[in-house]
Amino acid sequence: MRRVTYSMNVSLDGYIVGPDGSFDWTAPDEEVFRFWIDDIRDVGVHLMGRKLYETMLYWETADQERSLDDAELEWAALWNPLPKVVFSTTLSTVEGHARLASGGLAEEIERLRAEPGEGDIAIGGATLAAEAAAAGLIDEYRTMVYPVLVGGGIPFFARDERRVDLDLVETRTFGSRFVHLRYRVAR
């Protein structure tokens, strides 16, 4: 069965976006960007909310810019053909290899798990991930911890007072600044 993973950059105090809506502190260095390039190779479909979809739209045409380096071109070449499912109540159309979700999150995940296909079902965005977590649909949590305290904003984990036991699967330190943590939900 395909795994459902939730991966995002996170501040040391647990936020994916600061209190002012900024996430400028999440710019990856070369080593971390290479990690995300390698990570996306294991994704078969990416589920995202409207905000993340609109942020990632940049990559739909980024490969046409002459200023991109080889790593950015490689990311665009992997990201653009990747199937994406967008959950939004305000968008009526999406671009590229994206489609609007036709059902609820649980129904989409169930359908994707039943379909033939390889690769993880990745979830991006805290709101969507909170819904998946509340329904017990996330198999793995993956965080890239950045050495910054932002003091508030949108948390990586929903604050729903629900206990979830996790097993540590992997840790990796990048240039002694960033730490990747990968946990599997203990079932």
N, C-alpha and C positions, 0 to 999 in steps of 0.2 A: 504494500500500500504506500502511496506517495506521502511523504512527510509534509506537514505544514510548518513553515518556519517564519519567525518574526525577527527581522534584523534591522537595526538602525544604529546610527551614531548617537552617543549619549554622553552628557556631561557627567562628571564624577558625582554630582548631587542628583543625578537621575532624570535629567530633562533632555528631550530631543529638540526643543525650541525654547529660547529664553523668554522672559516675561514680556519683552517688547516685540515678540514674534520673530526675532532674529535667530538665525542659525549660522551666521558667518564664521563662527568658531569651529564649524565642522569641516572646513576645507582640509582634505587629506594631504599628507605629504606623499612623496613618490612611492614609498614602501606600502603605505596603507591603501593607496589607490590601486596598486598592483594586486593587493590582497582582494579588494572588491571585484576587480576584473576576473580573477580566478574563481571567486565565490559565485559570480553570476553564471558561470558555465554550468553549474549544477542545478540551475533553476529551469523548470519547464514552463511555468506560467507565473505571472506576478499579479497579485491582487492589490489594489490601492484605492484610496479615497480620492476625492476631487483635488484636495490641496496638493498631495504628493504628485498626482497625475499632472497637474498644471506646472509644478516645479520641474518635473522630468521632461516636459514637452520640449525644453531646450535641446535635448539630445536628438529629437526627430530630424533636425536640420543642421546640427552642429558639425557634422562631417563635411559640410560644404564650406566651412570656415577655413581659411588658410592658416590661421594662427594655432590650430590644435597640434599638440605633439603626438607622437606615435601611440602612447598609452591612451590618450583621449580618443584617438581614432579607433583603437582596438575596442575600447568600451562602447563607443557608438555602434560599431559593427556587431557587437554582441547584444546590446540593449535594443536596438531598433527592430530586429525581426522577432524578438521575444514576445510571445502572446501576453497581453495584459487585459485584465478585467477591472473596469473602473466602477466604483460604487458611488453614485451621486444622485441627488434628488433635484439638482439644478442644471446639470448639463443635459443637452439633448443630442449632442454628437461628440465623438472623439476621433482622434487622428491616428494614423499609422496602424500598427498591429494591435490596437486596443479595441475593445468593445465594451459597451455599457452592460452592467450586470442585469440579467433578466429576472433574477429572483433574489431572495435574501442570501446573506453570507453563508449560512449553514447549508442551504440548498446548493449554492454554487460549489462549495468545497466538496460536498457529497458527490455531485455530478462529476467534478474534475477527478476525484479519487477513483470513480468507477470507470472513467474513460481510459482507453489504452494511452500510454504516454510515459515518458520518463522525466525525471527531474523533479525537484521539490516544487511545492506550491508555496511561493513566498508571499508574505503579507508585509506591506509597508504602510506606515501611518498609524499613529497612536489610537485614533478613534476606532478604526477598523480592527486593529489588533485587540483592543479592549473588548469589542463585541465577540471576536473569535475566542479570546481567553475565557470570557464569561460562559461561553457555550462548551468549553473544554476541547476546543478544536486545535489548539497549538501544540505541536509536538516538540519543537525546539525554540529556545530563545537565544538570540545571538546579539551581543552588544559589542560595539567598538567604543571603549571608554576613553574620552578625551580629557586631558588634564586641565579642566576649567570648572569653576563653580559659577553657575549662572543665576542661582538664587530663586528660581521659580520658572513658570512657563508651562509647557505641555510635558507631562511626565511620560517616560517610556512605559512604565507599568501603571495600569489603572489603579486607582485608590479605592478598591471595592471591598477591602477587608476580607478577602477570600484567600485561604491558604492553598498554595500549590507547592508540592515538594519537587525538587529538581535534583538531577544528577549531573555533576560536572563532567563534560565530555572533552573539552579542549580549552587550553589557555595559550595565549601567545602575546609576547611583548614586542612592540615595534620601536626600535631606536630609543628605548627606555622612556618614551613619552606616552605611547598609546598602548592599551591592553585590550585584546579581543577575548571575550568570554563566551563560551558556547555551553548551554545547558539543555539537557533533554528532560522533558516532563516525566517524572517517575510515575509509572502506572501500575 
